[in-house]
Amino acid sequence: MPNVPVLPPIVEGNRAAAAVLRPRVLGGSAVLIVVLALVALVTAPPTPVTEDAALAAFREQLAADAEAGDGATSAPSDTAAPTEQPTAAASEQPSEAASTDDAAPDASSGEADSDSDSDAGADTVADAGTTTSKPSPKPSPSPTTKAEAATSYARPAQGVYRFRVEGGESLDVPGGSRTYPSEATATVLHRGAGCGWTSRTKLAEEHEDEFEFCTDSNGHAMRGVESYVEFLGQGERQNFTCSPALALPEAKTDPASSVSCNDVKAGIEARITVRATGHGTRTVGGVAVDGVRLLYDVRFTGNSEGTSTIETWVTRSSGALLSLDRKTDTMVQSSAGRRHYQEQVTMELLSVTPRS
């Protein structure tokens, strides 16, 4: 009986099976590599915004504003500033301006000092003239009061401010969660010769918030907010206009302010209520600053629904941001459909002196 080649067929069969399986294994590896690459793509960390890049953009904007004769389109409106503000805080402003360097240089404060010197000089002359007992006339208090009111508040200094950041944001899509870079920039720009100014915060290239304010002799008011958020290469921009502007209180005794800010194009309404919950000295980079703590409650309705709670510390005289703690939980209408968006972020100012 011939020997039955039992083993060879089995070996050959194993080899054949291995030959069949090998491409499948390789194919699976290729698929796995592609999947990993896609995951790496959608979970790529946000792009940090460097201070130098923000400074270059700031200078370009200044040049563009100068060339365009900025001011005609950004003049303050009748509703831009708060109509009622406490007078007690106004009397504290000169001392604050003297102790902080985050506010814009205030030429009128120098005039106030000059007026004080001239008053003292008049008194000296009157004292020297002993032939008359009639005191020298004092300046009317009305101009002094108006001047003090005008110099109590000033827009913050233009330039790029640096913030320490903790937190992140998420959208309920695969890979739609990210942690913010550890530092961010906020660029302050004066809009024209009136009361207007903006603060553009860039937490990353993929997330930018711009707040529009008016600061005049009555205090500070917020005119609007514009936000840009990008996920997976798709960006969504929202632009809210507040009418009337949201007057910012600065003492616990001040009533809360509440307005509706609308993005008509996106079909979203944000009902914002803000109240002052405290004030005190904040130390930023070794500099003591007189600050006010504000608590915002925001409720979104329309194509986006949800809430946002924001606690900020701002300088009493200029309204410049010192710190921010924001928590947002909303259902938003995005290019990926209706999605759940969440954010929690904390920001702390590193220096009251901006780069310009």
C-alpha positions as CSV (number, residue, x, y, z in Angstrom):
1,M,0.0,0.0,0.0
2,P,1.4,3.2,-1.0
3,N,2.1,5.6,1.7
4,V,-0.7,8.1,2.1
5,P,0.6,11.5,2.1
6,V,-1.5,12.7,5.1
7,L,0.7,15.4,6.5
8,P,1.7,17.2,3.3
9,P,-1.9,18.0,2.4
10,I,-2.5,19.2,5.9
11,V,0.6,21.4,5.8
12,E,-0.3,22.7,2.4
13,G,-3.8,23.3,3.6
14,N,-2.4,25.3,6.5
15,R,-0.2,27.3,4.1
16,A,-3.1,28.0,1.9
17,A,-5.2,29.1,4.8
18,A,-2.4,31.3,5.9
19,A,-2.1,32.8,2.5
20,V,-5.8,33.5,2.5
21,L,-5.8,35.0,6.0
22,R,-2.7,37.1,5.5
23,P,-4.3,39.7,3.2
24,R,-7.2,39.8,5.6
25,V,-5.0,40.6,8.5
26,L,-3.1,43.1,6.5
27,G,-6.4,44.6,5.4
28,G,-7.6,44.8,9.0
29,S,-4.4,46.6,10.0
30,A,-4.8,49.1,7.2
31,V,-8.4,49.8,8.3
32,L,-7.2,50.2,11.9
33,I,-4.5,52.6,10.8
34,V,-7.1,54.6,8.8
35,V,-9.5,54.7,11.8
36,L,-6.7,55.8,14.2
37,A,-5.7,58.5,11.7
38,L,-9.3,59.7,11.6
39,V,-9.6,59.7,15.4
40,A,-6.3,61.6,15.6
41,L,-7.7,64.1,13.1
42,V,-11.0,64.8,14.8
43,T,-9.4,64.9,18.3
44,A,-6.5,67.1,17.3
45,P,-5.9,69.7,20.0
46,P,-7.0,73.3,19.3
47,T,-4.5,75.7,17.8
48,P,-3.0,78.1,20.4
49,V,-3.0,81.8,19.7
50,T,0.4,83.3,20.4
51,E,0.7,86.7,21.9
52,D,2.9,87.8,19.0
53,A,0.2,86.8,16.4
54,A,-2.4,88.6,18.4
55,L,-0.2,91.7,18.6
56,A,0.4,91.6,14.8
57,A,-3.3,91.4,14.2
58,F,-3.9,94.3,16.7
59,R,-1.5,96.5,14.9
60,E,-3.0,95.7,11.5
61,Q,-6.4,96.6,12.8
62,L,-5.1,99.9,14.2
63,A,-3.6,100.7,10.8
64,A,-6.8,99.7,9.0
65,D,-8.9,101.8,11.4
66,A,-6.6,104.8,10.9
67,E,-6.8,104.5,7.1
68,A,-10.6,104.1,7.2
69,G,-11.0,107.1,9.5
70,D,-12.6,104.9,12.2
71,G,-15.2,106.6,14.2
72,A,-18.0,107.4,11.8
73,T,-19.6,104.0,12.1
74,S,-18.9,103.5,15.8
75,A,-20.2,106.7,17.3
76,P,-22.1,106.0,20.5
77,S,-25.9,105.7,20.2
78,D,-28.4,107.2,22.6
79,T,-29.0,103.8,24.2
80,A,-25.3,102.8,24.3
81,A,-24.6,103.9,27.9
82,P,-26.4,103.2,31.1
83,T,-28.8,105.9,32.1
84,E,-28.5,105.4,35.9
85,Q,-25.4,104.7,37.9
86,P,-24.6,105.1,41.6
87,T,-22.7,108.3,42.4
88,A,-20.9,106.8,45.4
89,A,-18.5,104.8,43.2
90,A,-17.7,107.8,41.0
91,S,-16.0,109.5,43.9
92,E,-13.7,106.5,44.3
93,Q,-12.4,106.6,40.7
94,P,-9.5,109.1,40.9
95,S,-7.8,107.1,43.6
96,E,-8.3,103.9,41.7
97,A,-6.9,105.4,38.5
98,A,-3.8,106.5,40.4
99,S,-3.2,103.0,41.8
100,T,-3.7,100.9,38.6
101,D,-2.1,101.0,35.2
102,D,-4.5,99.0,33.2
103,A,-6.7,101.9,32.3
104,A,-6.0,104.2,29.4
105,P,-4.0,107.3,30.2
106,D,-6.6,109.9,31.3
107,A,-5.6,113.4,30.2
108,S,-8.6,114.8,32.0
109,S,-7.3,113.6,35.3
110,G,-4.3,115.8,34.7
111,E,-6.6,118.7,34.1
112,A,-8.3,118.0,37.4
113,D,-5.0,118.2,39.2
114,S,-4.2,121.4,37.4
115,D,-7.6,122.8,38.5
116,S,-6.7,121.9,42.1
117,D,-3.4,123.7,41.8
118,S,-4.9,126.8,40.4
119,D,-7.5,126.9,43.2
120,A,-4.7,126.7,45.8
121,G,-2.9,129.5,44.0
122,A,-6.0,131.7,44.1
123,D,-6.3,131.1,47.8
124,T,-2.7,132.2,48.3
125,V,-3.2,135.4,46.5
126,A,-6.3,136.1,48.5
127,D,-4.4,135.5,51.7
128,A,-1.6,137.8,50.7
129,G,-4.0,140.6,49.9
130,T,-4.7,141.6,53.5
131,T,-6.2,144.9,52.4
132,T,-9.5,143.2,51.8
133,S,-11.4,140.8,54.0
134,K,-13.6,139.5,51.2
135,P,-12.5,135.9,50.3
136,S,-11.5,135.3,46.7
137,P,-14.4,133.8,44.7
138,K,-14.3,130.0,44.4
139,P,-15.0,128.2,41.1
140,S,-18.6,127.1,40.7
141,P,-19.0,123.5,41.9
142,S,-21.0,122.5,38.9
143,P,-18.1,122.3,36.4
144,T,-16.0,120.5,38.9
145,T,-18.7,117.9,39.4
146,K,-19.1,117.4,35.7
147,A,-15.4,117.1,35.2
148,E,-15.2,114.5,38.0
149,A,-18.1,112.6,36.4
150,A,-16.4,112.7,33.0
151,T,-13.1,111.4,34.4
152,S,-14.5,108.7,36.7
153,Y,-14.7,106.1,33.9
154,A,-12.3,105.5,31.0
155,R,-12.0,102.9,28.3
156,P,-9.3,100.3,29.1
157,A,-5.9,100.7,27.4
158,Q,-5.7,99.4,23.9
159,G,-3.5,96.4,23.3
160,V,-3.1,92.6,23.8
161,Y,-3.7,91.2,27.3
162,R,-2.6,87.7,28.4
163,F,-4.7,85.3,30.4
164,R,-4.1,82.0,32.2
165,V,-6.7,79.5,31.1
166,E,-8.2,76.2,32.4
167,G,-11.1,74.3,30.8
168,G,-12.5,73.2,27.5
169,E,-15.5,72.6,25.4
170,S,-17.3,69.7,23.7
171,L,-19.9,69.0,21.0
172,D,-21.5,65.6,21.0
173,V,-19.9,64.3,17.8
174,P,-17.0,61.8,17.6
175,G,-13.9,63.6,18.7
176,G,-15.7,66.8,19.5
177,S,-14.1,67.4,22.8
178,R,-11.0,69.5,23.5
179,T,-9.1,71.2,26.2
180,Y,-8.1,74.8,25.7
181,P,-4.5,75.9,25.6
182,S,-3.1,77.1,28.9
183,E,-2.9,80.7,27.8
184,A,-5.2,83.0,25.7
185,T,-5.2,86.6,24.5
186,A,-7.8,89.4,24.7
187,T,-7.4,92.3,22.4
188,V,-8.9,95.7,23.4
189,L,-9.6,98.2,20.6
190,H,-11.2,101.6,20.9
191,R,-13.9,102.1,18.3
192,G,-13.9,105.7,17.3
193,A,-13.6,108.8,19.4
194,G,-16.8,108.1,21.4
195,C,-17.5,105.6,24.1
196,G,-17.2,102.4,22.1
197,W,-14.6,99.6,22.6
198,T,-14.3,95.9,21.9
199,S,-12.6,93.1,23.7
200,R,-11.8,90.1,21.5
201,T,-10.9,86.9,23.4
202,K,-9.2,84.1,21.5
203,L,-9.2,80.9,23.6
204,A,-7.8,79.2,20.5
205,E,-8.0,79.7,16.7
206,E,-11.1,77.6,16.8
207,H,-12.9,79.7,19.5
208,E,-13.2,83.4,19.6
209,D,-15.5,85.8,21.5
210,E,-15.8,89.5,20.9
211,F,-17.7,91.7,23.4
212,E,-18.7,95.3,22.4
213,F,-19.0,97.9,25.2
214,C,-19.6,101.6,25.7
215,T,-17.9,103.4,28.5
216,D,-18.9,107.0,29.2
217,S,-19.4,109.3,32.2
218,N,-22.3,107.2,33.4
219,G,-20.4,103.9,33.5
220,H,-20.2,100.7,31.4
221,A,-22.7,99.0,29.1
222,M,-22.5,96.0,26.8
223,R,-23.8,96.5,23.3
224,G,-23.4,93.0,21.9
225,V,-21.5,89.7,21.6
226,E,-20.1,87.9,18.6
227,S,-18.8,84.3,18.9
228,Y,-17.1,81.9,16.5
229,V,-16.7,78.2,17.4
230,E,-15.2,75.6,15.0
231,F,-15.4,71.8,15.3
232,L,-14.1,69.3,12.7
233,G,-13.3,72.1,10.3
234,Q,-16.8,73.5,10.4
235,G,-17.3,76.9,12.0
236,E,-20.4,78.5,13.4
237,R,-20.7,82.3,14.0
238,Q,-23.3,84.0,16.2
239,N,-23.7,87.8,16.5
240,F,-26.0,89.1,19.2
241,T,-27.0,92.7,19.4
242,C,-28.4,94.1,22.7
243,S,-31.0,96.8,22.4
244,P,-31.0,98.7,24.6
245,A,-27.5,98.1,25.8
246,L,-27.0,96.1,29.0
247,A,-26.0,98.6,31.8
248,L,-23.5,97.0,34.1
249,P,-24.1,97.6,37.8
250,E,-21.2,98.1,40.2
251,A,-22.6,97.8,43.7
252,K,-24.7,95.2,45.4
253,T,-27.3,97.9,46.1
254,D,-27.7,98.6,42.3
255,P,-30.7,96.8,40.7
256,A,-30.0,94.0,38.4
257,S,-30.0,94.8,34.7
258,S,-31.8,92.6,32.2
259,V,-32.1,92.9,28.4
260,S,-32.7,90.7,25.3
261,C,-29.8,90.3,22.9
262,N,-30.8,88.8,19.5
263,D,-29.1,87.1,16.6
264,V,-31.8,87.6,14.1
265,K,-30.0,85.7,11.3
266,A,-29.5,82.6,13.5
267,G,-32.9,82.9,15.1
268,I,-31.6,82.9,18.6
269,E,-32.5,85.1,21.6
270,A,-30.3,85.5,24.6
271,R,-32.0,86.9,27.7
272,I,-29.2,88.3,29.9
273,T,-29.5,89.4,33.5
274,V,-26.5,90.8,35.3
275,R,-26.1,91.9,38.9
276,A,-23.1,93.0,41.0
277,T,-22.3,90.5,43.8
278,G,-19.4,92.2,45.4
279,H,-16.4,94.5,45.0
280,G,-12.9,94.7,46.4
281,T,-9.2,94.8,45.6
282,R,-7.8,92.2,43.2
283,T,-4.1,91.7,42.8
284,V,-2.9,91.1,39.2
285,G,0.8,90.7,38.6
286,G,1.6,92.4,41.8
287,V,-0.7,95.4,41.1
288,A,-3.7,96.1,43.3
289,V,-6.8,96.8,41.3
290,D,-10.2,98.0,42.5
291,G,-12.6,95.4,41.0
292,V,-16.3,94.6,40.7
293,R,-17.7,91.1,40.6
294,L,-20.5,90.6,38.1
295,L,-22.8,87.6,37.8
296,Y,-24.5,87.0,34.4
297,D,-27.4,84.6,33.9
298,V,-28.0,83.9,30.2
299,R,-30.9,81.9,28.8
300,F,-31.0,81.0,25.1
301,T,-34.2,80.4,23.2
302,G,-35.0,79.8,19.6
303,N,-32.8,77.6,17.4
304,S,-30.4,77.2,20.3
305,E,-31.7,76.5,23.8
306,G,-29.9,76.3,27.1
307,T,-28.1,78.4,29.7
308,S,-24.8,80.0,30.5
309,T,-23.6,81.3,33.8
310,I,-20.8,83.7,33.8
311,E,-19.0,85.3,36.8
312,T,-16.5,88.0,36.0
313,W,-14.3,90.5,37.9
314,V,-13.7,93.7,36.0
315,T,-11.9,97.0,36.9
316,R,-14.4,99.5,38.4
317,S,-13.1,102.4,36.3
318,S,-12.4,100.9,32.9
319,G,-14.5,97.7,32.8
320,A,-11.4,95.7,31.8
321,L,-11.7,92.0,32.4
322,L,-9.7,90.6,35.3
323,S,-11.1,87.1,35.5
324,L,-13.9,85.0,34.1
325,D,-15.6,81.7,35.1
326,R,-18.1,80.5,32.5
327,K,-20.3,77.4,32.3
328,T,-22.5,76.8,29.3
329,D,-24.9,74.0,28.5
330,T,-27.0,74.3,25.3
331,M,-28.6,72.4,22.5
332,V,-27.4,74.2,19.3
333,Q,-28.3,74.1,15.7
334,S,-25.0,73.3,13.8
335,S,-23.9,72.1,10.4
336,A,-23.9,68.7,12.0
337,G,-27.5,69.0,13.0
338,R,-28.9,69.7,16.5
339,R,-26.1,69.0,19.0
340,H,-25.4,69.2,22.7
341,Y,-22.7,71.8,23.4
342,Q,-21.0,72.3,26.7
343,E,-18.2,74.6,27.9
344,Q,-16.4,75.2,31.2
345,V,-13.6,77.7,31.3
346,T,-11.7,79.9,33.8
347,M,-9.6,82.8,32.8
348,E,-7.2,84.9,35.0
349,L,-5.5,88.1,33.8
350,L,-1.7,87.8,34.1
351,S,-0.8,91.5,33.7
352,V,-2.7,94.8,33.8
353,T,-0.3,96.2,31.2
354,P,-1.1,95.2,27.6
355,R,1.3,94.9,24.8
356,S,0.7,97.4,22.0
